[in-house]
């Protein structure tokens, strides 16, 4: 079928290919074939004997965005490696965005936050890692290495293509990361251990109604959610803590006797408060996402481009 469609497309040189229904039909067909073949290869890799996969390793490196996004990328790669039965080699974070104060230890602090360096095998400095930037190509390379019994050290930017499709496979990985995290951390929290603490993360500053609006959550939505949680947990007498990086009037209207706003707290302290809260209301943020992975309480998830994990609760009705 793909050859028939391709021939029809190439014969008609007047098509606006990207907008034509025929071209979109062709893309859907090819992507469907690719997805089916990728799934078949994934099953083959999973069922392959461990000794056939012993010479295959994967590392996550090369991203230059925020620390939360990079840690999320590493965890997605660990999930993929764990599911496939191949080795994960950790590469420390090299360059992380949002270093507004020019902190010379910025990358080291992000790396130390989860301390994946001491949780997983380090990247082999004497080995070359083949860079692959496409999920289907990652699967193909591993499949080829197993079937041909060759060594393979592969470097990827992330494995969200796999982990987002298999959210249940985060469980084992997150248990390991959480145990290591909570054993090491001893944060100073503004919240009381005797209260039922609800942490709310709100993206502001670079995120506004006009800029990055897809990641914006209005104060009206948060106010409605606070009112709901205040009633739902009324017997526990909840305390609310809102964390953001802007003190505009839009956020100040949320302050109340049981609601405190923090806008000048450093990012790692904010992460601690999100991770340790009895209830976490996530923002549309990779930083929130990592904190949600760590949190052992109730996590309320906003619709976002990253998948909702099975143990989280979707709060779609409040974020419309």
C-alpha positions in Angstrom: 0.0 0.0 0.0 2.8 2.4 0.8 4.3 2.1 -2.7 0.9 2.8 -4.3 0.4 5.9 -2.2 3.9 7.1 -2.8 3.6 6.7 -6.5 0.3 8.6 -6.6 2.0 11.4 -4.6 5.1 11.7 -6.8 3.1 11.7 -10.0 1.1 14.7 -8.9 3.7 17.5 -8.5 1.0 20.1 -7.7 0.2 18.7 -4.3 0.8 20.9 -1.2 2.1 17.8 0.4 1.9 18.8 4.1 -1.7 19.8 3.7 -2.9 17.1 1.3 -5.2 14.4 2.7 -3.3 11.9 0.6 0.0 12.8 2.2 -1.4 12.6 5.7 -2.9 9.2 4.8 0.6 8.1 3.7 2.2 9.4 6.9 -0.4 7.6 9.1 0.2 4.4 7.3 4.0 4.6 7.5 3.9 5.6 11.2 1.5 2.7 11.9 3.9 0.2 10.2 6.9 1.7 12.1 5.0 1.5 15.4 4.0 -2.1 14.8 7.6 -3.1 13.9 9.0 -1.2 16.9 6.6 -3.0 19.2 7.6 -6.4 17.8 11.3 -5.5 18.2 10.7 -4.4 21.8 9.1 -7.7 22.6 12.1 -9.5 21.0 14.5 -7.4 23.1 12.6 -8.1 26.3 12.6 -11.9 25.7 16.2 -12.1 24.7 18.5 -13.9 27.1 20.4 -11.7 29.5 23.8 -12.9 28.3 22.8 -11.5 24.8 22.1 -8.1 26.3 25.1 -8.0 28.6 27.2 -6.0 26.2 24.6 -3.4 25.6 24.5 -0.1 27.6 22.6 3.1 27.3 23.2 6.6 28.7 21.2 9.8 28.7 23.2 12.9 27.8 23.3 16.0 25.6 20.3 18.0 26.8 20.8 21.6 27.8 17.4 22.6 29.2 16.2 22.9 32.8 17.3 20.6 35.6 13.8 19.1 36.0 13.6 18.2 32.3 17.0 16.7 32.3 16.4 14.5 35.4 13.1 13.5 33.9 14.9 12.5 30.8 17.4 10.4 32.8 14.6 8.6 34.6 12.8 7.9 31.4 16.0 6.3 30.1 16.4 4.3 33.3 12.8 3.0 32.9 13.5 1.9 29.4 16.8 0.2 30.3 15.1 -1.5 33.3 12.3 -2.8 31.1 14.5 -4.0 28.4 17.0 -5.6 30.7 20.0 -3.6 29.5 22.5 -1.6 31.5 22.0 2.1 32.3 25.2 4.1 32.6 24.7 7.5 34.2 26.2 10.6 32.7 26.3 13.6 35.1 24.4 16.8 34.0 26.8 19.1 32.2 24.8 22.2 31.3 21.6 23.3 32.9 19.4 26.3 32.1 18.0 29.0 34.4 21.3 29.7 36.3 20.2 33.3 36.8 22.7 34.0 39.6 25.6 32.5 37.7 26.1 29.9 40.4 29.4 28.0 39.5 28.0 24.9 41.3 24.6 25.0 39.5 25.0 21.8 37.5 26.6 20.0 40.4 23.7 20.9 42.7 21.2 19.5 40.2 23.2 16.4 39.8 23.5 15.9 43.5 19.7 16.4 44.1 18.8 12.8 43.0 22.4 11.6 43.2 22.0 9.2 40.3 25.8 9.1 40.0 25.9 7.0 43.2 22.8 5.0 42.4 23.7 3.7 38.9 26.9 2.7 37.1 28.8 5.6 35.7 29.3 6.2 32.1 32.5 4.5 30.8 34.9 7.3 29.8 37.0 4.9 27.7 34.1 4.0 25.5 32.4 5.7 22.6 28.6 6.0 22.8 26.7 6.1 19.6 24.3 9.0 19.6 20.8 8.2 18.5 18.1 10.9 18.6 15.0 9.0 17.5 13.0 6.5 19.6 12.4 4.0 16.7 16.1 4.2 15.8 17.1 3.5 19.5 15.0 0.3 19.4 16.4 -0.7 16.0 20.0 -0.2 17.1 19.5 -2.4 20.2 17.6 -5.0 18.2 20.4 -5.1 15.6 23.1 -5.4 18.3 21.3 -8.4 19.9 20.6 -10.3 16.7 24.1 -9.8 15.5 25.6 -10.4 18.9 27.6 -7.1 18.8 28.6 -4.7 21.5 26.7 -1.4 21.7 27.1 1.7 23.9 24.3 4.1 22.9 23.6 7.7 24.0 20.2 9.2 23.9 18.5 12.5 24.8 15.6 10.8 26.5 13.3 7.7 26.2 9.9 9.4 26.7 8.7 7.6 23.6 8.8 4.4 25.6 8.2 5.5 29.2 5.2 7.7 28.4 3.6 4.6 26.7 4.4 2.4 29.7 3.7 4.5 32.8 3.2 1.3 35.0 6.9 0.5 34.5 8.0 3.5 36.5 7.1 1.7 39.7 10.3 -0.3 40.3 12.6 2.5 39.2 10.9 5.1 41.4 10.9 2.9 44.4 14.7 2.7 44.1 15.2 6.4 43.4 12.8 7.5 46.3 14.5 5.2 48.8 17.9 6.7 47.9 16.5 10.3 47.9 14.7 10.2 51.3 17.6 8.4 53.0 20.0 11.3 52.0 17.8 14.4 52.3 17.1 16.3 55.6 15.5 19.5 54.4 14.5 22.5 56.5 10.8 22.9 55.7 8.5 25.9 56.5 5.6 23.6 56.9 4.8 21.9 60.2 5.0 18.0 60.5 1.8 18.2 62.6 -0.3 19.8 59.8 -1.8 18.3 56.7 0.4 20.2 54.2 -0.7 20.9 50.6 2.0 22.2 48.3 0.9 24.0 45.1 3.4 24.7 42.4 2.5 27.6 40.0 4.5 28.4 37.0 5.0 32.2 36.6 7.7 34.6 35.3 8.5 33.0 32.0 5.0 31.5 31.8 2.1 33.9 31.3 -1.2 34.0 29.5 0.6 35.4 26.4 3.9 33.5 26.7 3.9 29.7 27.1 0.2 29.9 27.7 -0.1 26.1 27.3 1.8 25.8 30.6 -0.2 28.5 32.4 -2.6 27.8 35.2 -4.9 30.7 36.3 -5.3 31.7 39.9 -9.0 31.2 39.5 -8.5 27.5 38.8 -6.2 27.2 41.8 -8.6 29.1 44.0 -11.4 26.7 43.1 -9.1 23.7 43.8 -8.1 25.2 47.2 -11.7 25.6 48.1 -12.4 22.0 47.2 -9.4 20.6 49.1 -10.2 22.8 52.0 -13.6 21.2 52.3 -12.5 17.7 51.4 -9.8 17.6 54.0 -11.6 19.8 56.5 -11.2 17.3 59.3 -7.4 17.4 58.8 -7.3 21.2 58.8 -5.1 21.5 55.8 -2.4 24.2 55.3 -1.7 25.5 51.8 1.8 26.5 50.5 2.0 28.1 47.1 5.5 28.1 45.4 6.2 30.4 42.5 8.8 32.9 41.1 6.5 35.9 40.8 4.8 38.0 43.4 2.3 39.6 41.1 -1.2 40.5 42.2 -2.6 37.5 40.4 -1.0 35.3 43.0 -1.4 37.5 46.0 -5.1 37.2 45.8 -4.8 33.6 46.8 -3.2 34.3 50.2 -5.4 33.6 53.1 -5.3 32.6 56.8 -4.4 29.0 55.8 -2.7 29.9 52.5 0.9 31.2 52.3 2.8 32.3 49.2 6.5 31.8 48.6 8.2 33.5 45.7 11.9 33.9 46.7 12.8 30.4 47.8 15.6 28.6 46.0 14.7 25.9 43.5 16.0 23.0 45.5 14.1 24.0 48.7 11.0 24.4 46.5 11.6 20.8 45.2 12.0 19.6 48.8 8.7 21.1 49.8 6.9 19.6 46.8 8.4 16.2 47.4 7.7 16.1 51.1 4.1 17.5 51.0 1.2 15.4 52.2 -0.5 16.5 49.0 1.2 18.0 45.9 -0.7 20.0 43.3 1.6 19.8 40.2 2.2 22.6 37.7 2.7 21.9 34.0 6.4 21.7 34.7 9.2 19.1 34.5 10.3 20.3 37.9 6.9 19.5 39.3 7.0 16.2 37.5 10.2 15.1 39.2 8.8 16.2 42.6 5.7 14.2 41.8 7.7 11.1 41.2 9.4 11.5 44.5 6.3 12.4 46.5 4.8 9.5 48.5 1.6 11.2 49.3 -1.3 12.4 47.2 -0.3 13.9 43.9 -2.8 15.9 41.8 -1.8 16.0 38.1 -2.7 18.7 35.6 -3.2 17.6 31.9 0.2 18.0 30.4 2.4 16.6 27.6 4.0 14.2 30.1 2.0 11.1 31.0 0.0 10.8 34.2 1.6 8.1 36.4 -0.8 5.3 37.7 -0.5 6.3 41.4 -1.4 10.0 40.7 -4.8 11.5 40.6 -6.0 13.5 37.6 -7.5 16.8 38.5 -8.7 17.7 35.0 -12.0 19.3 36.1 -10.2 22.2 37.9 -7.9 23.0 35.0 -10.1 23.9 32.1 
